[in-house]
Amino acid sequence: MVNQICIAGLVQGLTEGLHFAQKSGLDAAAVVDVIAQGAAQSWQMDNRYQTMINGQFEFGFAVDWMRKDLGMALDEARKNKAQLPVTALVDQFYGEVQRLGGGRWDTSSLLKRLQ
């Protein structure tokens, strides 16, 4: 559960960064080349930024599975009184991706809901 909580926040941050770069007219791949050398670097960035930019989401860990896992984490958080506001928000965003037909898309498909 801890792993999925962390990944959800990382993927959402990468999604927003790429979306911001694209809306600002920047070359998102060039931006990632620069920021991947610093504190923003992550496995998600290294392995998913290019497919995200290209709108390729037909592989990897599915949104349906992530929502199942985040649901378990949020249920446990209600029991142990942990506060997971970002996790709850990202879970809602994944719900939007499912409504777009992306239940089997890779979790990096969060970008799709902003396009």
N, CA, C and O atoms as CSV, one atom per row, in Angstrom:
chain,resi,resn,atom,element,x,y,z
A,1,MET,N,N,0.826,-1.193,0.000
A,1,MET,CA,C,0.000,0.000,0.000
A,1,MET,C,C,0.870,1.256,0.000
A,1,MET,O,O,0.574,2.227,-0.696
A,2,VAL,N,N,1.936,1.228,0.780
A,2,VAL,CA,C,2.835,2.387,0.831
A,2,VAL,C,C,3.435,2.650,-0.546
A,2,VAL,O,O,3.530,3.798,-0.979
A,3,ASN,N,N,3.838,1.586,-1.230
A,3,ASN,CA,C,4.397,1.734,-2.567
A,3,ASN,C,C,3.405,2.422,-3.506
A,3,ASN,O,O,3.771,3.356,-4.219
A,4,GLN,N,N,2.169,1.971,-3.506
A,4,GLN,CA,C,1.174,2.533,-4.411
A,4,GLN,C,C,0.840,3.982,-4.048
A,4,GLN,O,O,0.611,4.801,-4.938
A,5,ILE,N,N,0.809,4.302,-2.771
A,5,ILE,CA,C,0.598,5.690,-2.343
A,5,ILE,C,C,1.701,6.576,-2.922
A,5,ILE,O,O,1.426,7.645,-3.467
A,6,CYS,N,N,2.948,6.125,-2.800
A,6,CYS,CA,C,4.078,6.911,-3.300
A,6,CYS,C,C,4.044,7.038,-4.814
A,6,CYS,O,O,4.273,8.122,-5.350
A,7,ILE,N,N,3.762,5.947,-5.504
A,7,ILE,CA,C,3.722,5.988,-6.967
A,7,ILE,C,C,2.612,6.915,-7.453
A,7,ILE,O,O,2.812,7.679,-8.397
A,8,ALA,N,N,1.448,6.853,-6.817
A,8,ALA,CA,C,0.326,7.707,-7.241
A,8,ALA,C,C,0.729,9.177,-7.223
A,8,ALA,O,O,0.439,9.916,-8.164
A,9,GLY,N,N,1.395,9.599,-6.158
A,9,GLY,CA,C,1.832,10.993,-6.075
A,9,GLY,C,C,2.891,11.327,-7.103
A,9,GLY,O,O,2.864,12.405,-7.696
A,10,LEU,N,N,3.834,10.406,-7.323
A,10,LEU,CA,C,4.889,10.641,-8.315
A,10,LEU,C,C,4.323,10.762,-9.726
A,10,LEU,O,O,4.696,11.664,-10.477
A,11,VAL,N,N,3.423,9.849,-10.081
A,11,VAL,CA,C,2.870,9.877,-11.432
A,11,VAL,C,C,2.045,11.145,-11.630
A,11,VAL,O,O,2.090,11.749,-12.702
A,12,GLN,N,N,1.296,11.553,-10.613
A,12,GLN,CA,C,0.516,12.785,-10.747
A,12,GLN,C,C,1.435,13.990,-10.912
A,12,GLN,O,O,1.156,14.869,-11.727
A,13,GLY,N,N,2.516,14.044,-10.159
A,13,GLY,CA,C,3.469,15.143,-10.303
A,13,GLY,C,C,4.099,15.176,-11.684
A,13,GLY,O,O,4.219,16.242,-12.288
A,14,LEU,N,N,4.507,14.009,-12.191
A,14,LEU,CA,C,5.080,13.930,-13.537
A,14,LEU,C,C,4.042,14.349,-14.574
A,14,LEU,O,O,4.362,15.062,-15.526
A,15,THR,N,N,2.811,13.910,-14.391
A,15,THR,CA,C,1.726,14.279,-15.298
A,15,THR,C,C,1.560,15.788,-15.368
A,15,THR,O,O,1.497,16.364,-16.454
A,16,GLU,N,N,1.489,16.420,-14.214
A,16,GLU,CA,C,1.296,17.869,-14.190
A,16,GLU,C,C,2.496,18.596,-14.776
A,16,GLU,O,O,2.330,19.594,-15.477
A,17,GLY,N,N,3.700,18.112,-14.498
A,17,GLY,CA,C,4.889,18.742,-15.053
A,17,GLY,C,C,4.925,18.666,-16.572
A,17,GLY,O,O,5.212,19.660,-17.240
A,18,LEU,N,N,4.635,17.491,-17.118
A,18,LEU,CA,C,4.622,17.341,-18.576
A,18,LEU,C,C,3.513,18.175,-19.202
A,18,LEU,O,O,3.715,18.808,-20.239
A,19,HIS,N,N,2.351,18.175,-18.578
A,19,HIS,CA,C,1.226,18.971,-19.081
A,19,HIS,C,C,1.591,20.464,-19.090
A,19,HIS,O,O,1.321,21.170,-20.062
A,20,PHE,N,N,2.202,20.931,-18.007
A,20,PHE,CA,C,2.612,22.332,-17.910
A,20,PHE,C,C,3.642,22.664,-18.989
A,20,PHE,O,O,3.549,23.702,-19.645
A,21,ALA,N,N,4.619,21.783,-19.168
A,21,ALA,CA,C,5.647,22.011,-20.195
A,21,ALA,C,C,5.012,22.119,-21.577
A,21,ALA,O,O,5.339,23.023,-22.346
A,22,GLN,N,N,4.105,21.197,-21.892
A,22,GLN,CA,C,3.451,21.210,-23.201
A,22,GLN,C,C,2.610,22.473,-23.383
A,22,GLN,O,O,2.668,23.099,-24.442
A,23,LYS,N,N,1.838,22.852,-22.382
A,23,LYS,CA,C,0.994,24.041,-22.480
A,23,LYS,C,C,1.821,25.319,-22.566
A,23,LYS,O,O,1.357,26.337,-23.079
A,24,SER,N,N,3.052,25.255,-22.059
A,24,SER,CA,C,3.949,26.415,-22.110
A,24,SER,C,C,4.722,26.478,-23.420
A,24,SER,O,O,5.525,27.387,-23.628
A,25,GLY,N,N,4.481,25.520,-24.296
A,25,GLY,CA,C,5.163,25.510,-25.580
A,25,GLY,C,C,6.586,24.979,-25.516
A,25,GLY,O,O,7.373,25.193,-26.439
A,26,LEU,N,N,6.917,24.296,-24.446
A,26,LEU,CA,C,8.260,23.756,-24.290
A,26,LEU,C,C,8.343,22.361,-24.904
A,26,LEU,O,O,7.333,21.670,-25.041
A,27,ASP,N,N,9.526,21.966,-25.263
A,27,ASP,CA,C,9.789,20.600,-25.707
A,27,ASP,C,C,9.855,19.746,-24.441
A,27,ASP,O,O,10.844,19.788,-23.709
A,28,ALA,N,N,8.790,18.968,-24.187
A,28,ALA,CA,C,8.690,18.213,-22.933
A,28,ALA,C,C,9.845,17.228,-22.771
A,28,ALA,O,O,10.339,17.036,-21.660
A,29,ALA,N,N,10.277,16.608,-23.853
A,29,ALA,CA,C,11.394,15.671,-23.774
A,29,ALA,C,C,12.675,16.387,-23.356
A,29,ALA,O,O,13.450,15.858,-22.560
A,30,ALA,N,N,12.899,17.576,-23.883
A,30,ALA,CA,C,14.090,18.352,-23.504
A,30,ALA,C,C,14.015,18.771,-22.042
A,30,ALA,O,O,15.022,18.765,-21.334
A,31,VAL,N,N,12.825,19.132,-21.596
A,31,VAL,CA,C,12.643,19.495,-20.188
A,31,VAL,C,C,13.007,18.308,-19.301
A,31,VAL,O,O,13.731,18.458,-18.317
A,32,VAL,N,N,12.504,17.136,-19.655
A,32,VAL,CA,C,12.802,15.938,-18.860
A,32,VAL,C,C,14.291,15.632,-18.882
A,32,VAL,O,O,14.846,15.231,-17.859
A,33,ASP,N,N,14.954,15.811,-20.023
A,33,ASP,CA,C,16.399,15.587,-20.085
A,33,ASP,C,C,17.131,16.433,-19.043
A,33,ASP,O,O,18.119,15.990,-18.458
A,34,VAL,N,N,16.643,17.641,-18.818
A,34,VAL,CA,C,17.277,18.543,-17.845
A,34,VAL,C,C,16.897,18.159,-16.420
A,34,VAL,O,O,17.770,17.972,-15.573
A,35,ILE,N,N,15.602,18.042,-16.152
A,35,ILE,CA,C,15.184,17.831,-14.755
A,35,ILE,C,C,15.471,16.414,-14.262
A,35,ILE,O,O,15.529,16.187,-13.053
A,36,ALA,N,N,15.648,15.465,-15.169
A,36,ALA,CA,C,15.952,14.094,-14.758
A,36,ALA,C,C,17.342,13.981,-14.140
A,36,ALA,O,O,17.673,12.957,-13.543
A,37,GLN,N,N,18.149,15.016,-14.278
A,37,GLN,CA,C,19.483,15.026,-13.691
A,37,GLN,C,C,19.477,15.548,-12.257
A,37,GLN,O,O,20.512,15.552,-11.590
A,38,GLY,N,N,18.312,15.986,-11.786
A,38,GLY,CA,C,18.226,16.571,-10.454
A,38,GLY,C,C,17.263,15.829,-9.548
A,38,GLY,O,O,17.017,14.635,-9.719
A,39,ALA,N,N,16.728,16.549,-8.588
A,39,ALA,CA,C,15.895,15.962,-7.542
A,39,ALA,C,C,14.567,15.408,-8.057
A,39,ALA,O,O,13.951,14.589,-7.376
A,40,ALA,N,N,14.116,15.821,-9.219
A,40,ALA,CA,C,12.840,15.337,-9.753
A,40,ALA,C,C,12.946,13.945,-10.365
A,40,ALA,O,O,11.926,13.326,-10.668
A,41,GLN,N,N,14.155,13.448,-10.550
A,41,GLN,CA,C,14.361,12.158,-11.202
A,41,GLN,C,C,13.636,11.047,-10.460
A,41,GLN,O,O,13.620,11.020,-9.229
A,42,SER,N,N,13.035,10.127,-11.213
A,42,SER,CA,C,12.372,8.960,-10.634
A,42,SER,C,C,12.304,7.848,-11.669
A,42,SER,O,O,12.540,8.081,-12.854
A,43,TRP,N,N,11.983,6.651,-11.225
A,43,TRP,CA,C,11.784,5.535,-12.141
A,43,TRP,C,C,10.667,5.860,-13.118
A,43,TRP,O,O,10.782,5.587,-14.312
A,44,GLN,N,N,9.598,6.437,-12.618
A,44,GLN,CA,C,8.463,6.789,-13.464
A,44,GLN,C,C,8.895,7.736,-14.573
A,44,GLN,O,O,8.515,7.563,-15.731
A,45,MET,N,N,9.687,8.732,-14.217
A,45,MET,CA,C,10.159,9.687,-15.220
A,45,MET,C,C,11.044,8.986,-16.239
A,45,MET,O,O,10.849,9.136,-17.446
A,46,ASP,N,N,12.003,8.232,-15.762
A,46,ASP,CA,C,12.936,7.564,-16.667
A,46,ASP,C,C,12.232,6.603,-17.628
A,46,ASP,O,O,12.613,6.501,-18.794
A,47,ASN,N,N,11.220,5.911,-17.148
A,47,ASN,CA,C,10.611,4.834,-17.915
A,47,ASN,C,C,9.275,5.162,-18.561
A,47,ASN,O,O,8.788,4.382,-19.379
A,48,ARG,N,N,8.665,6.300,-18.216
A,48,ARG,CA,C,7.340,6.569,-18.752
A,48,ARG,C,C,7.182,7.925,-19.452
A,48,ARG,O,O,6.188,8.128,-20.150
A,49,TYR,N,N,8.113,8.844,-19.293
A,49,TYR,CA,C,7.880,10.179,-19.847
A,49,TYR,C,C,7.688,10.143,-21.363
A,49,TYR,O,O,6.815,10.830,-21.892
A,50,GLN,N,N,8.501,9.344,-22.066
A,50,GLN,CA,C,8.416,9.335,-23.527
A,50,GLN,C,C,7.079,8.764,-23.994
A,50,GLN,O,O,6.455,9.302,-24.909
A,51,THR,N,N,6.643,7.678,-23.367
A,51,THR,CA,C,5.354,7.103,-23.760
A,51,THR,C,C,4.210,8.027,-23.379
A,51,THR,O,O,3.200,8.086,-24.080
A,52,MET,N,N,4.356,8.739,-22.287
A,52,MET,CA,C,3.327,9.708,-21.895
A,52,MET,C,C,3.223,10.811,-22.950
A,52,MET,O,O,2.125,11.156,-23.388
A,53,ILE,N,N,4.358,11.355,-23.349
A,53,ILE,CA,C,4.385,12.417,-24.352
A,53,ILE,C,C,3.751,11.926,-25.665
A,53,ILE,O,O,3.066,12.677,-26.360
A,54,ASN,N,N,3.997,10.651,-25.984
A,54,ASN,CA,C,3.489,10.084,-27.233
A,54,ASN,C,C,2.068,9.540,-27.117
A,54,ASN,O,O,1.520,9.027,-28.092
A,55,GLY,N,N,1.465,9.647,-25.925
A,55,GLY,CA,C,0.097,9.170,-25.736
A,55,GLY,C,C,-0.033,7.659,-25.840
A,55,GLY,O,O,-1.058,7.149,-26.292
A,56,GLN,N,N,1.007,6.941,-25.424
A,56,GLN,CA,C,1.007,5.480,-25.471
A,56,GLN,C,C,0.801,4.933,-24.060
A,56,GLN,O,O,1.668,5.070,-23.197
A,57,PHE,N,N,-0.348,4.316,-23.841
A,57,PHE,CA,C,-0.688,3.843,-22.499
A,57,PHE,C,C,-1.136,2.386,-22.479
A,57,PHE,O,O,-1.752,1.944,-21.509
A,58,GLU,N,N,-0.840,1.646,-23.523
A,58,GLU,CA,C,-1.354,0.281,-23.667
A,58,GLU,C,C,-0.402,-0.780,-23.100
A,58,GLU,O,O,-0.190,-1.809,-23.740
A,59,PHE,N,N,0.161,-0.558,-21.942
A,59,PHE,CA,C,1.101,-1.503,-21.340
A,59,PHE,C,C,1.208,-1.167,-19.859
A,59,PHE,O,O,0.608,-0.197,-19.395
A,60,GLY,N,N,1.950,-1.944,-19.139
A,60,GLY,CA,C,2.254,-1.619,-17.754
A,60,GLY,C,C,1.127,-1.920,-16.780
A,60,GLY,O,O,0.168,-2.616,-17.113
A,61,PHE,N,N,1.256,-1.393,-15.592
A,61,PHE,CA,C,0.322,-1.638,-14.496
A,61,PHE,C,C,-0.968,-0.866,-14.759
A,61,PHE,O,O,-0.950,0.357,-14.902
A,62,ALA,N,N,-2.065,-1.573,-14.821
A,62,ALA,CA,C,-3.341,-0.996,-15.253
A,62,ALA,C,C,-3.981,-0.098,-14.203
A,62,ALA,O,O,-3.831,-0.310,-13.000
A,63,VAL,N,N,-4.688,0.894,-14.682
A,63,VAL,CA,C,-5.444,1.820,-13.835
A,63,VAL,C,C,-6.424,1.053,-12.946
A,63,VAL,O,O,-6.560,1.375,-11.766
A,64,ASP,N,N,-7.103,0.050,-13.488
A,64,ASP,CA,C,-8.044,-0.740,-12.678
A,64,ASP,C,C,-7.350,-1.347,-11.466
A,64,ASP,O,O,-7.906,-1.357,-10.367
A,65,TRP,N,N,-6.132,-1.854,-11.665
A,65,TRP,CA,C,-5.393,-2.458,-10.562
A,65,TRP,C,C,-4.941,-1.398,-9.558
A,65,TRP,O,O,-4.965,-1.623,-8.348
A,66,MET,N,N,-4.532,-0.247,-10.074
A,66,MET,CA,C,-4.106,0.828,-9.186
A,66,MET,C,C,-5.273,1.299,-8.324
A,66,MET,O,O,-5.102,1.548,-7.130
A,67,ARG,N,N,-6.457,1.423,-8.922
A,67,ARG,CA,C,-7.616,1.852,-8.140
A,67,ARG,C,C,-7.963,0.832,-7.069
A,67,ARG,O,O,-8.353,1.202,-5.962
A,68,LYS,N,N,-7.826,-0.446,-7.390
A,68,LYS,CA,C,-8.056,-1.488,-6.376
A,68,LYS,C,C,-7.076,-1.293,-5.222
A,68,LYS,O,O,-7.474,-1.302,-4.057
A,69,ASP,N,N,-5.808,-1.119,-5.544
A,69,ASP,CA,C,-4.783,-0.962,-4.519
A,69,ASP,C,C,-4.972,0.321,-3.714
A,69,ASP,O,O,-4.851,0.311,-2.489
A,70,LEU,N,N,-5.268,1.422,-4.399
A,70,LEU,CA,C,-5.486,2.677,-3.681
A,70,LEU,C,C,-6.730,2.589,-2.810
A,70,LEU,O,O,-6.769,3.156,-1.718
A,71,GLY,N,N,-7.748,1.878,-3.292
A,71,GLY,CA,C,-8.950,1.667,-2.472
A,71,GLY,C,C,-8.627,0.934,-1.182
A,71,GLY,O,O,-9.140,1.283,-0.118
A,72,MET,N,N,-7.776,-0.082,-1.275
A,72,MET,CA,C,-7.352,-0.807,-0.074
A,72,MET,C,C,-6.593,0.123,0.872
A,72,MET,O,O,-6.811,0.099,2.083
A,73,ALA,N,N,-5.713,0.932,0.321
A,73,ALA,CA,C,-4.941,1.865,1.150
A,73,ALA,C,C,-5.862,2.892,1.814
A,73,ALA,O,O,-5.703,3.201,2.995
A,74,LEU,N,N,-6.815,3.413,1.057
A,74,LEU,CA,C,-7.734,4.408,1.622
A,74,LEU,C,C,-8.638,3.779,2.682
A,74,LEU,O,O,-8.952,4.422,3.684
A,75,ASP,N,N,-9.056,2.536,2.474
A,75,ASP,CA,C,-9.844,1.832,3.498
A,75,ASP,C,C,-9.036,1.665,4.776
A,75,ASP,O,O,-9.541,1.905,5.872
A,76,GLU,N,N,-7.787,1.254,4.632
A,76,GLU,CA,C,-6.926,1.083,5.801
A,76,GLU,C,C,-6.674,2.427,6.489
A,76,GLU,O,O,-6.621,2.503,7.717
A,77,ALA,N,N,-6.520,3.476,5.697
A,77,ALA,CA,C,-6.292,4.809,6.268
A,77,ALA,C,C,-7.499,5.257,7.105
A,77,ALA,O,O,-7.333,5.900,8.141
A,78,ARG,N,N,-8.689,4.921,6.658
A,78,ARG,CA,C,-9.874,5.256,7.466
A,78,ARG,C,C,-9.827,4.529,8.806
A,78,ARG,O,O,-10.217,5.083,9.833
A,79,LYS,N,N,-9.346,3.283,8.792
A,79,LYS,CA,C,-9.265,2.491,10.028
A,79,LYS,C,C,-8.183,3.008,10.962
A,79,LYS,O,O,-8.403,3.130,12.167
A,80,ASN,N,N,-7.007,3.314,10.405
A,80,ASN,CA,C,-5.894,3.727,11.272
A,80,ASN,C,C,-5.771,5.239,11.414
A,80,ASN,O,O,-4.837,5.744,12.038
A,81,LYS,N,N,-6.714,5.942,10.835
A,81,LYS,CA,C,-6.803,7.405,10.928
A,81,LYS,C,C,-5.635,8.136,10.262
A,81,LYS,O,O,-5.299,9.259,10.640
A,82,ALA,N,N,-5.021,7.490,9.270
A,82,ALA,CA,C,-3.983,8.161,8.479
A,82,ALA,C,C,-4.661,9.121,7.510
A,82,ALA,O,O,-5.749,8.844,7.006
A,83,GLN,N,N,-4.022,10.228,7.259
A,83,GLN,CA,C,-4.554,11.221,6.333
A,83,GLN,C,C,-3.839,11.085,4.992
A,83,GLN,O,O,-2.620,11.234,4.904
A,84,LEU,N,N,-4.625,10.796,3.941
A,84,LEU,CA,C,-4.057,10.588,2.609
A,84,LEU,C,C,-4.776,11.459,1.587
A,84,LEU,O,O,-5.393,10.932,0.661
A,85,PRO,N,N,-4.711,12.785,1.734
A,85,PRO,CA,C,-5.468,13.639,0.811
A,85,PRO,C,C,-4.995,13.569,-0.635
A,85,PRO,O,O,-5.824,13.614,-1.544
A,86,VAL,N,N,-3.707,13.461,-0.875
A,86,VAL,CA,C,-3.203,13.388,-2.247
A,86,VAL,C,C,-3.594,12.043,-2.859
A,86,VAL,O,O,-4.004,11.981,-4.018
A,87,THR,N,N,-3.469,10.987,-2.094
A,87,THR,CA,C,-3.856,9.661,-2.579
A,87,THR,C,C,-5.330,9.635,-2.959
A,87,THR,O,O,-5.692,9.099,-4.007
A,88,ALA,N,N,-6.175,10.206,-2.122
A,88,ALA,CA,C,-7.610,10.244,-2.414
A,88,ALA,C,C,-7.891,11.036,-3.687
A,88,ALA,O,O,-8.739,10.645,-4.489
A,89,LEU,N,N,-7.191,12.135,-3.871
A,89,LEU,CA,C,-7.385,12.954,-5.062
A,89,LEU,C,C,-6.929,12.210,-6.317
A,89,LEU,O,O,-7.635,12.202,-7.325
A,90,VAL,N,N,-5.753,11.588,-6.256
A,90,VAL,CA,C,-5.254,10.855,-7.417
A,90,VAL,C,C,-6.168,9.670,-7.726
A,90,VAL,O,O,-6.377,9.339,-8.894
A,91,ASP,N,N,-6.707,9.036,-6.704
A,91,ASP,CA,C,-7.666,7.953,-6.933
A,91,ASP,C,C,-8.876,8.473,-7.712
A,91,ASP,O,O,-9.369,7.795,-8.614
A,92,GLN,N,N,-9.349,9.655,-7.374
A,92,GLN,CA,C,-10.455,10.266,-8.128
A,92,GLN,C,C,-10.036,10.519,-9.582
A,92,GLN,O,O,-10.820,10.290,-10.504
A,93,PHE,N,N,-8.818,10.985,-9.782
A,93,PHE,CA,C,-8.326,11.228,-11.138
A,93,PHE,C,C,-8.281,9.915,-11.931
A,93,PHE,O,O,-8.626,9.888,-13.112
A,94,TYR,N,N,-7.858,8.840,-11.281
A,94,TYR,CA,C,-7.869,7.545,-11.959
A,94,TYR,C,C,-9.296,7.119,-12.299
A,94,TYR,O,O,-9.523,6.458,-13.312
A,95,GLY,N,N,-10.251,7.493,-11.461
A,95,GLY,CA,C,-11.647,7.239,-11.791
A,95,GLY,C,C,-12.049,7.944,-13.073
A,95,GLY,O,O,-12.800,7.393,-13.879
A,96,GLU,N,N,-11.551,9.166,-13.267
A,96,GLU,CA,C,-11.820,9.892,-14.515
A,96,GLU,C,C,-11.215,9.163,-15.707
A,96,GLU,O,O,-11.831,9.088,-16.770
A,97,VAL,N,N,-10.006,8.626,-15.533
A,97,VAL,CA,C,-9.364,7.875,-16.610
A,97,VAL,C,C,-10.207,6.643,-16.952
A,97,VAL,O,O,-10.383,6.319,-18.126
A,98,GLN,N,N,-10.722,5.962,-15.937
A,98,GLN,CA,C,-11.589,4.816,-16.198
A,98,GLN,C,C,-12.814,5.231,-17.012
A,98,GLN,O,O,-13.213,4.528,-17.940
A,99,ARG,N,N,-13.405,6.364,-16.665
A,99,ARG,CA,C,-14.587,6.838,-17.392
A,99,ARG,C,C,-14.256,7.204,-18.839
A,99,ARG,O,O,-15.143,7.224,-19.693
A,100,LEU,N,N,-12.990,7.492,-19.116
A,100,LEU,CA,C,-12.539,7.745,-20.492
A,100,LEU,C,C,-12.303,6.437,-21.248
A,100,LEU,O,O,-11.943,6.450,-22.425
A,101,GLY,N,N,-12.506,5.322,-20.573
A,101,GLY,CA,C,-12.264,4.022,-21.186
A,101,GLY,C,C,-10.878,3.482,-20.923
A,101,GLY,O,O,-10.449,2.537,-21.585
A,102,GLY,N,N,-10.167,4.060,-19.970
A,102,GLY,CA,C,-8.779,3.708,-19.737
A,102,GLY,C,C,-8.503,2.784,-18.579
A,102,GLY,O,O,-7.411,2.831,-18.013
A,103,GLY,N,N,-9.437,1.956,-18.208
A,103,GLY,CA,C,-9.219,1.052,-17.086
A,103,GLY,C,C,-8.035,0.125,-17.257
A,103,GLY,O,O,-7.385,-0.236,-16.276
A,104,ARG,N,N,-7.744,-0.265,-18.484
A,104,ARG,CA,C,-6.615,-1.166,-18.749
A,104,ARG,C,C,-5.374,-0.407,-19.205
A,104,ARG,O,O,-4.335,-1.016,-19.462
A,105,TRP,N,N,-5.473,0.929,-19.308
A,105,TRP,CA,C,-4.289,1.721,-19.650
A,105,TRP,C,C,-3.293,1.685,-18.500
A,105,TRP,O,O,-3.655,1.419,-17.354
A,106,ASP,N,N,-2.052,1.954,-18.820
A,106,ASP,CA,C,-0.993,2.094,-17.822
A,106,ASP,C,C,-1.312,3.259,-16.884
A,106,ASP,O,O,-1.996,4.208,-17.269
A,107,THR,N,N,-0.819,3.179,-15.670
A,107,THR,CA,C,-1.101,4.230,-14.679
A,107,THR,C,C,-0.578,5.602,-15.092
A,107,THR,O,O,-1.043,6.617,-14.575
A,108,SER,N,N,0.372,5.648,-16.008
A,108,SER,CA,C,0.863,6.945,-16.481
A,108,SER,C,C,-0.163,7.677,-17.337
A,108,SER,O,O,0.069,8.816,-17.743
A,109,SER,N,N,-1.281,7.041,-17.611
A,109,SER,CA,C,-2.337,7.644,-18.428
A,109,SER,C,C,-3.057,8.795,-17.739
A,109,SER,O,O,-3.985,9.366,-18.313
A,110,LEU,N,N,-2.655,9.145,-16.533
A,110,LEU,CA,C,-3.221,10.338,-15.884
A,110,LEU,C,C,-3.132,11.549,-16.797
A,110,LEU,O,O,-3.985,12.435,-16.738
A,111,LEU,N,N,-2.112,11.598,-17.637
A,111,LEU,CA,C,-1.949,12.715,-18.567
A,111,LEU,C,C,-3.135,12.827,-19.517
A,111,LEU,O,O,-3.487,13.930,-19.935
A,112,LYS,N,N,-3.749,11.712,-19.860
A,112,LYS,CA,C,-4.852,11.683,-20.819
A,112,LYS,C,C,-6.033,12.532,-20.337
A,112,LYS,O,O,-6.710,13.159,-21.152
A,113,ARG,N,N,-6.286,12.560,-19.045
A,113,ARG,CA,C,-7.428,13.298,-18.515
A,113,ARG,C,C,-7.234,14.815,-18.622
A,113,ARG,O,O,-8.205,15.565,-18.518
A,114,LEU,N,N,-6.011,15.271,-18.825
A,114,LEU,CA,C,-5.742,16.704,-18.945
A,114,LEU,C,C,-5.737,17.181,-20.391
A,114,LEU,O,O,-5.701,18.383,-20.650
A,115,GLN,N,N,-5.774,16.256,-21.320
A,115,GLN,CA,C,-5.667,16.628,-22.742
A,115,GLN,C,C,-7.025,16.817,-23.380
A,115,GLN,O,O,-7.111,17.130,-24.568
